[in-house]
Amino acid sequence: MWLRSPVYERAPQLWMLIGLLFMSVGTYVGFDYSVSFLLYAIGFVCVGWSFCVSVMRSINRRKPHVVEEPAEERTEEPSSQSSELPDFG
C-alpha cells in the first residue's frame, strides 16, 4: 500500500505521539493498577518503533540508488559471459 508523501514522512512522529500518549495515560491511571504497566509497555514499543523507522529511513537515504537498465537494452550477449570461467588460482 502506497501512502501519500506527507503521511509517509510524518509516520515516525505519529508513532512517537501514540507512544507518548500511551505513557501519559499510564501515568494518569497510576501505578496501583496493573493496566498501567501494559500501557507503558505499549508506549515504549511505539516510541522504539518510531526511532527504528527514523534510523532505517536515514540509512536508506544515504545509500546511492543505482538504476539498472532493462534486460532488452543490454548490449552484451549472455553466451559470451557463460563461456568464460573464473580464475580462482
C-alpha positions as CSV (number, residue, x, y, z in Angstrom):
1,M,0.0,0.0,0.0
2,W,1.4,3.4,-1.0
3,L,0.9,6.3,1.3
4,R,1.0,9.9,0.3
5,S,4.2,11.7,0.9
6,P,3.1,13.9,3.8
7,V,1.6,10.9,5.6
8,Y,4.7,8.8,4.9
9,E,7.1,11.5,6.1
10,R,5.2,12.1,9.3
11,A,4.7,8.4,10.3
12,P,7.6,8.3,12.8
13,Q,6.2,11.4,14.6
14,L,2.8,9.8,14.7
15,W,4.3,6.6,16.3
16,M,6.1,8.9,18.8
17,L,2.9,10.7,19.6
18,I,1.0,7.5,20.1
19,G,3.7,6.1,22.4
20,L,3.8,9.3,24.5
21,L,0.0,9.3,24.8
22,F,0.1,5.6,26.0
23,M,2.7,6.5,28.6
24,S,0.8,9.6,29.7
25,V,-2.4,7.6,30.1
26,G,-0.4,5.0,32.1
27,T,0.8,7.8,34.4
28,Y,-2.7,9.2,34.7
29,V,-4.2,5.9,35.7
30,G,-1.4,5.4,38.3
31,F,0.8,2.5,39.2
32,D,-1.7,1.0,41.5
33,Y,-3.4,-0.7,38.6
34,S,-1.8,-3.4,36.6
35,V,-3.1,-1.9,33.3
36,S,-0.6,1.0,33.7
37,F,2.3,-1.3,33.1
38,L,0.7,-2.6,29.9
39,L,0.1,1.0,28.8
40,Y,3.8,1.8,29.5
41,A,4.9,-1.3,27.6
42,I,2.8,-0.4,24.5
43,G,4.1,3.2,24.8
44,F,7.8,2.0,24.9
45,V,7.2,-0.2,21.9
46,C,5.6,2.7,19.9
47,V,8.5,5.0,20.8
48,G,11.1,2.3,19.9
49,W,9.4,1.7,16.6
50,S,9.5,5.4,15.9
51,F,13.2,5.5,16.4
52,C,13.7,2.3,14.4
53,V,11.8,3.7,11.4
54,S,13.7,7.0,11.6
55,V,17.1,5.2,11.6
56,M,16.1,2.9,8.8
57,R,15.0,5.8,6.6
58,S,18.1,7.8,7.3
59,I,20.3,4.8,6.4
60,N,18.3,4.1,3.2
61,R,18.5,7.7,2.1
62,R,22.3,7.7,2.5
63,K,22.8,4.8,0.1
64,P,23.2,5.6,-3.6
65,H,20.4,4.3,-5.6
66,V,21.7,2.5,-8.7
67,V,19.2,2.2,-11.6
68,E,19.9,-0.8,-13.7
69,E,18.9,-0.7,-17.4
70,P,16.3,-3.2,-18.5
71,A,17.4,-6.5,-20.0
72,E,16.1,-5.7,-23.5
73,E,18.5,-2.7,-23.8
74,R,21.7,-4.5,-22.8
75,T,24.3,-4.8,-25.5
76,E,26.2,-7.8,-24.1
77,E,25.4,-11.3,-25.2
78,P,24.7,-13.8,-22.4
79,S,26.6,-16.6,-24.3
80,S,29.9,-14.7,-24.0
81,Q,29.6,-14.5,-20.2
82,S,28.9,-18.2,-19.8
83,S,31.9,-19.3,-21.8
84,E,34.4,-17.6,-19.5
85,L,35.3,-19.4,-16.3
86,P,36.5,-17.5,-13.3
87,D,40.2,-18.0,-12.4
88,F,40.5,-18.8,-8.7
89,G,44.3,-19.5,-8.9
